[in-house]
């Protein structure tokens, strides 16, 4: 069970969005295509903002859809709904790609289009950031351990492909799938620590090459 969010974006020629009437034409064309995918779609809000035209719709099964047409040529569509475990998706990735294609055909001056796979949010987190603020998705199916200490948040989750994963302050540290590599790198089981450091060097860089004898 999770809230599914489908994100689509388009770019059109800025000359096609110079006035309110042009913004309205594009949003109406988008709406007409969306009605083929979202049943019983109803307009709930229509606002002209300083930089864009914003519309919000509702549909069957708790769907909320927003369409925003910016005056610089960017068009964004956000579709959100709650999906139960046994419920068929209202809009999966393949259907979203077809929707994107159909909208491009209806928008004059369309230059670029893009859609993301559905983002799924629920009681179990599946998305975690990297240190440089990129987003990673894991096939996590349960939480093994979670505790907020005075020093950091400790979380262990289970992944179907990676086994248990340790996360500290929501940053990935190590998983069971890394165990063989880690034990090899750290020369597990050896008590000669000086030699172990040499082994680590060789594991990383390979054997040293001797210089030419003069």
Secondary structure, DSSP 8 states (H G I E B T S, - for coil): -EEEEEEEEEEE-GGGGSSHHHHHHHHHHHHHHHTTTSTT-EEEEEEE-SSEEEEEEEEGGGEEEEEEEETTSEEEEEEEEEE-TTS--SS-HHHHHHHHHHHHHHSTTEEEEEE---EEESSS--EEE-TTS-EEE--EEEEEEEEE-SS-EEEEEEETTTEEEEEETTEEEEEGGGHHHHHHHTTTT---HHHHHHHHHHHHH-S-------
